Amino acid sequence: GASYLLGSVHVLKKEHYPLNPVIENAYSQTDVLAVEANLSGPKAAELGMQMIQMGMYQGNETLKENLSSSTFRLLEKKLKEIGMNYEAMQKFKPWMLAMTILQMELVKMGFNPQYGIDLYFMNKANTAKKEITELEGVEFQLNLFNSFSKDENEKFLLSTILEVDQIKTQLNQLIDAWMKGDAAGLHTLMTGYIDKFPQLEALYKKIND
């Protein structure tokens, strides 16, 4: 039988649906849905537990002692801007907090994982009792972030704090290119970030490659 490969976008807006019929037709012709990680049904609760275990400091360790004073000052300022406070976030590891900040800002813009391609098709597959297989799995992805060194952790958080507004603009451009099937445009947008932050190249290779 035929296999179809679709580049997925983890967050979309309600207005991006219905999807192109070509995508829906490809899905309807397959017996198995293969995703990076299955985040639907009981797996969602499992993910929450794993994120708490891996993304939070245990014992007395806190975020502040794992950041330079300059990054910590920028973090406090950014949290205040977006209506959060450090005390509520002090047990978050830098990579986990970076993802939380970005997620909150995207939700404010109307983007939501509920409308992401992955979850859309996982929910369809669960309803139709279609088999779902994982290419990586939640644990693999969380272990990847949890393997960041102290320096990588700080760089990841710092770049998110400094670039969150630009990332929001860039996401609109990324999704626009994805909707049009503009592979060259997508590539330029993905690599442009590294051109701007060459010190993050090794980190982004770890995440993307």
Phi, psi and chi 1 to 4 in degrees:
 res  aa     phi    psi   chi1   chi2   chi3   chi4
   1 GLY       -  167.3      -      -      -      -
   2 ALA   -81.6  148.6      -      -      -      -
   3 SER  -116.7  144.8  -63.7      -      -      -
   4 TYR  -124.7  137.0  -59.1   91.8      -      -
   5 LEU  -112.8  123.8 -179.4   64.8      -      -
   6 LEU  -124.6  123.7  174.0   67.5      -      -
   7 GLY   -66.2  124.9      -      -      -      -
   8 SER   -97.8  150.4   68.7      -      -      -
   9 VAL  -115.8  122.6 -176.8      -      -      -
  10 HIS   -74.6  -22.0  -59.8  -44.8      -      -
  11 VAL  -132.5  134.2  -68.7      -      -      -
  12 LEU  -140.2  178.0  -78.2  175.3      -      -
  13 LYS  -106.5  159.8  -64.7 -179.0  179.8 -179.9
  14 LYS   -55.6  -34.9 -162.8  173.8 -175.4  178.3
  15 GLU   -67.6  -12.7   68.3 -157.5   46.7      -
  16 HIS   -79.4   -2.7  -68.6  117.3      -      -
  17 TYR  -108.7  152.3  -69.0   84.5      -      -
  18 PRO   -71.3  154.1   25.7  -32.5      -      -
  19 LEU   -74.3  162.9  -65.1  172.9      -      -
  20 ASN   -54.1  130.8 -172.2  -46.5      -      -
  21 PRO   -54.7  -28.3  -24.1   31.9      -      -
  22 VAL   -58.7  -40.3  172.1      -      -      -
  23 ILE   -68.3  -47.4  -62.0  172.5      -      -
  24 GLU   -62.6  -39.1  -66.9  -75.5    5.4      -
  25 ASN   -64.8  -41.9  -69.8  -19.5      -      -
  26 ALA   -61.8  -43.6      -      -      -      -
  27 TYR   -61.0  -45.0  166.7   79.5      -      -
  28 SER   -66.8  -20.3   66.6      -      -      -
  29 GLN   -90.9    1.8  -70.0  172.7   48.6      -
  30 THR  -113.1  153.9   55.3      -      -      -
  31 ASP   -95.2  -23.1  -59.8  -43.7      -      -
  32 VAL  -129.1  136.7  179.0      -      -      -
  33 LEU  -104.0  121.4  173.6   68.4      -      -
  34 ALA  -105.0  124.8      -      -      -      -
  35 VAL  -128.2  162.7  -68.1      -      -      -
  36 GLU   -56.8  -53.6  -78.6  179.8   45.3      -
  37 ALA  -147.8  138.6      -      -      -      -
  38 ASN   -82.7  110.0 -172.7   -5.1      -      -
  39 LEU  -110.6   21.9  -52.2  174.9      -      -
  40 SER  -109.8  162.4   61.4      -      -      -
  41 GLY    57.8 -138.6      -      -      -      -
  42 PRO   -62.4  -23.1   12.8  -21.6      -      -
  43 LYS   -63.1  -28.7  -70.4  -88.6 -170.7  177.2
  44 ALA   -64.4  -42.8      -      -      -      -
  45 ALA   -66.5  -38.8      -      -      -      -
  46 GLU   -61.3  -40.9 -162.5 -179.5  -57.1      -
  47 LEU   -61.5  -44.8  167.8   66.2      -      -
  48 GLY   -56.5  -44.5      -      -      -      -
  49 MET   -64.9  -43.4  -72.5  -57.4  -63.6      -
  50 GLN   -66.6  -36.7  -74.5 -179.2  -51.5      -
  51 MET   -66.0  -38.3  -75.8 -163.8   83.8      -
  52 ILE   -65.7  -42.9  -71.2  166.9      -      -
  53 GLN   -65.7  -43.0  -75.0  166.5   -4.3      -
  54 MET   -92.1  -31.3  -70.7 -163.7 -161.3      -
  55 GLY   -93.6   -1.4      -      -      -      -
  56 MET  -119.0  146.5  -46.7  -79.2  -86.6      -
  57 TYR   -73.6  140.0  -69.5  115.9      -      -
  58 GLN   -99.3  163.9  -52.2  -57.4  -44.6      -
  59 GLY    65.7 -140.5      -      -      -      -
  60 ASN   -93.2   -5.3  -63.8  -38.2      -      -
  61 GLU   -65.0  140.3 -166.0  174.8    1.7      -
  62 THR  -130.4  168.0   61.8      -      -      -
  63 LEU   -61.8  -44.7  177.4   62.8      -      -
  64 LYS   -54.3  -42.1 -173.3  175.1 -177.1  177.8
  65 GLU   -73.7   -9.0   67.3 -157.2   59.9      -
  66 ASN  -104.1    8.2  -75.5  -75.7      -      -
  67 LEU  -125.0  152.7  -62.8  175.8      -      -
  68 SER   -69.5  158.7   65.0      -      -      -
  69 SER   -63.8  -34.2   55.3      -      -      -
  70 SER   -68.6  -41.7   58.7      -      -      -
  71 THR   -66.2  -39.7  -63.1      -      -      -
  72 PHE   -62.6  -39.9 -177.1   72.2      -      -
  73 ARG   -63.8  -42.8  -79.0 -164.9  -59.2  -86.7
  74 LEU   -63.9  -38.3  -76.5  170.3      -      -
  75 LEU   -63.8  -47.3  172.3   63.8      -      -
  76 GLU   -57.6  -42.5  -80.2 -167.9  -52.1      -
  77 LYS   -63.4  -45.7 -174.6  167.8  174.7  -84.5
  78 LYS   -64.9  -43.4  176.4   53.5   73.1  177.8
  79 LEU   -60.8  -41.7  -71.4  175.2      -      -
  80 LYS   -61.8  -43.2 -156.6  170.7 -178.1  179.9
  81 GLU   -56.8  -40.3  -95.9  175.2   42.4      -
  82 ILE   -98.6   11.0   61.2  179.4      -      -
  83 GLY    79.7   29.6      -      -      -      -
  84 MET  -121.7  165.9  -63.5  163.1   71.9      -
  85 ASN  -131.3  153.6   66.6   69.7      -      -
  86 TYR   -60.8  -40.1  168.5   69.8      -      -
  87 GLU   -54.2  -39.7  -78.5   63.9   36.9      -
  88 ALA   -72.4  -17.6      -      -      -      -
  89 MET  -112.9    4.0  -56.5  -74.4  147.2      -
  90 GLN   -65.9  -17.7   62.8 -178.6  -36.3      -
  91 LYS   -95.6   -1.1  -58.3  -58.4  -79.0 -175.1
  92 PHE   -76.3  136.1  -78.6   56.0      -      -
  93 LYS   -72.4  154.5  -70.0 -179.4 -178.6  176.2
  94 PRO   -53.7  -43.9  -28.5   36.1      -      -
  95 TRP   -64.1  -37.1   64.4  -96.3      -      -
  96 MET   -69.3  -40.9  175.2   86.4  155.3      -
  97 LEU   -68.6  -39.1 -175.8   52.4      -      -
  98 ALA   -57.7  -45.9      -      -      -      -
  99 MET   -66.8  -35.5  -68.7  167.8   75.7      -
 100 THR   -67.1  -44.6  -56.8      -      -      -
 101 ILE   -59.9  -48.2  -70.5  169.1      -      -
 102 LEU   -63.1  -43.8 -172.1   56.1      -      -
 103 GLN   -59.1  -45.4 -176.6   74.9   33.0      -
 104 MET   -62.9  -41.2  -74.6 -177.2   69.0      -
 105 GLU   -67.7  -36.9  -69.3  -64.9  -84.8      -
 106 LEU   -70.4  -38.2  -66.1  179.7      -      -
 107 VAL   -61.9  -38.2  167.9      -      -      -
 108 LYS   -60.4  -30.6  -78.0 -177.2 -160.8  169.1
 109 MET   -83.4   -5.2  -67.0  170.9   66.0      -
 110 GLY   100.5   -2.0      -      -      -      -
 111 PHE   -82.6  144.8  -71.0  103.4      -      -
 112 ASN  -153.5  137.6 -160.8  -52.9      -      -
 113 PRO   -58.5  -26.3  -19.6   28.8      -      -
 114 GLN   -58.8  -29.4  -77.3  -59.2  120.0      -
 115 TYR   -98.7    3.5  -59.6  125.3      -      -
 116 GLY   -64.0  151.6      -      -      -      -
 117 ILE   -57.8  -42.5  -70.4  -66.5      -      -
 118 ASP   -57.5  -56.3  -40.9   65.0      -      -
 119 LEU   -66.6  -35.7 -150.9   49.4      -      -
 120 TYR   -56.3  -49.7  170.7   74.4      -      -
 121 PHE   -77.3  -30.7  -79.8  114.8      -      -
 122 MET   -62.8  -43.0  -77.4 -177.9 -116.6      -
 123 ASN   -63.6  -40.4  -71.4  -24.7      -      -
 124 LYS   -62.4  -44.4  -88.8  178.1   87.2   97.0
 125 ALA   -65.3  -40.8      -      -      -      -
 126 ASN   -63.3  -43.2  -80.8  -34.4      -      -
 127 THR   -62.6  -40.4  -57.6      -      -      -
 128 ALA   -87.4    2.3      -      -      -      -
 129 LYS    57.3   36.1  -56.6  -76.3 -170.4  -73.3
 130 LYS   -86.3  142.9 -174.7  178.3  -76.1 -158.0
 131 GLU   -65.5  136.4 -176.2 -173.3  -17.6      -
 132 ILE  -116.6  128.2  -60.6  175.0      -      -
 133 THR  -120.3  147.2 -173.4      -      -      -
 134 GLU  -101.6  137.8  -64.4 -178.8  -55.9      -
 135 LEU   -86.5  -33.3  -59.1  175.4      -      -
 136 GLU  -123.4  -53.2  -66.8  178.4   -9.3      -
 137 GLY    95.3  154.7      -      -      -      -
 138 VAL   -61.2  -45.2  169.8      -      -      -
 139 GLU   -61.8  -41.8 -157.2  165.8  -18.4      -
 140 PHE   -58.7  -46.3  171.8   86.8      -      -
 141 GLN   -67.3  -42.8  -65.2 -169.2  -24.3      -
 142 LEU   -66.6  -39.0  -70.1  177.1      -      -
 143 ASN   -61.6  -34.4  -81.9  -34.2      -      -
 144 LEU   -62.8  -49.9 -178.4   69.0      -      -
 145 PHE   -65.5  -37.9  -76.7  102.0      -      -
 146 ASN   -72.2  -12.8 -145.8   31.2      -      -
 147 SER   -86.4   -2.4   71.8      -      -      -
 148 PHE   -58.5  138.5  -73.1  178.6      -      -
 149 SER   -72.3  171.4   66.3      -      -      -
 150 LYS   -58.4  -42.1 -171.9  173.5  176.8  178.4
 151 ASP   -65.9  -44.1 -179.4   56.9      -      -
 152 GLU   -63.8  -41.1  -74.3  173.6  -28.0      -
 153 ASN   -57.5  -47.9 -109.7  -54.8      -      -
 154 GLU   -65.5  -43.6  176.6  147.0    2.6      -
 155 LYS   -61.4  -40.7  -78.9  177.3  178.1  169.4
 156 PHE   -63.7  -45.6 -171.4   62.0      -      -
 157 LEU   -68.0  -45.3  177.5   58.4      -      -
 158 LEU   -61.3  -44.6 -178.5   59.2      -      -
 159 SER   -64.3  -34.5   66.8      -      -      -
 160 THR   -66.8  -44.4  -57.5      -      -      -
 161 ILE   -60.3  -46.1  -66.6  166.4      -      -
 162 LEU   -73.0  -28.8  -65.7  173.8      -      -
 163 GLU  -114.8    6.2  -70.0  -66.7  -62.8      -
 164 VAL   -58.4  -38.5   69.2      -      -      -
 165 ASP   -67.8  -38.9  -66.6  -31.1      -      -
 166 GLN   -70.7  -36.1 -169.6  174.5  -32.5      -
 167 ILE   -60.4  -38.9  -68.9  167.2      -      -
 168 LYS   -62.8  -41.8  -69.1 -170.3  -65.2 -172.0
 169 THR   -65.2  -44.4  -52.9      -      -      -
 170 GLN   -64.2  -34.3 -164.0  177.0   41.8      -
 171 LEU   -62.5  -40.8 -177.1   62.5      -      -
 172 ASN   -57.9  -42.0  -80.5  -39.8      -      -
 173 GLN   -68.0  -40.4  -64.9  170.3  -23.2      -
 174 LEU   -60.8  -46.0  -85.7  167.6      -      -
 175 ILE   -68.4  -36.2  -71.2  170.7      -      -
 176 ASP   -61.3  -45.2 -170.6   46.9      -      -
 177 ALA   -65.3  -38.6      -      -      -      -
 178 TRP   -64.4  -43.2 -179.3   82.0      -      -
 179 MET   -62.1  -34.9  -63.6  -72.1  -75.7      -
 180 LYS   -85.6   -9.7  -68.2  174.4 -176.8  166.5
 181 GLY    72.7   31.2      -      -      -      -
 182 ASP   -89.1   84.4  177.4    7.6      -      -
 183 ALA   -63.4  -40.0      -      -      -      -
 184 ALA   -64.6  -41.6      -      -      -      -
 185 GLY   -63.8  -40.5      -      -      -      -
 186 LEU   -61.0  -44.8  -84.6  169.4      -      -
 187 HIS   -61.8  -43.7  179.4   73.1      -      -
 188 THR   -61.8  -43.5  -58.0      -      -      -
 189 LEU   -65.4  -39.8  -75.0  161.8      -      -
 190 MET   -68.8  -38.9  -67.4  -64.9  -73.3      -
 191 THR   -85.8  -20.1   53.4      -      -      -
 192 GLY   -61.4  -32.5      -      -      -      -
 193 TYR   -63.6  -39.1 -165.0   74.8      -      -
 194 ILE   -70.3  -35.5  -60.8  -53.3      -      -
 195 ASP   -59.8  -36.1  -67.1  -20.6      -      -
 196 LYS   -78.1  -36.0 -170.1  167.1 -178.8 -171.5
 197 PHE  -122.7   72.8  -73.8   98.6      -      -
 198 PRO   -59.2  -25.6   13.8  -25.1      -      -
 199 GLN   -68.3  -12.0   70.7  -88.0   29.0      -
 200 LEU   -97.5    1.5  -70.0  176.9      -      -
 201 GLU   -57.1  -47.4 -174.7  171.5    3.0      -
 202 ALA   -63.3  -38.5      -      -      -      -
 203 LEU   -66.6  -43.4 -174.5   60.3      -      -
 204 TYR   -72.5  -27.9  -86.0   75.2      -      -
 205 LYS   -65.9  -39.7  -84.7 -167.2  169.6  160.0
 206 LYS   -61.4  -43.4 -174.4 -175.9  -91.0 -166.5
 207 ILE   -75.6  -45.3  -64.0  168.2      -      -
 208 ASN   -91.9  -30.7  -66.2  -44.7      -      -
 209 ASP   -99.3      -  -62.4  -11.2      -      -
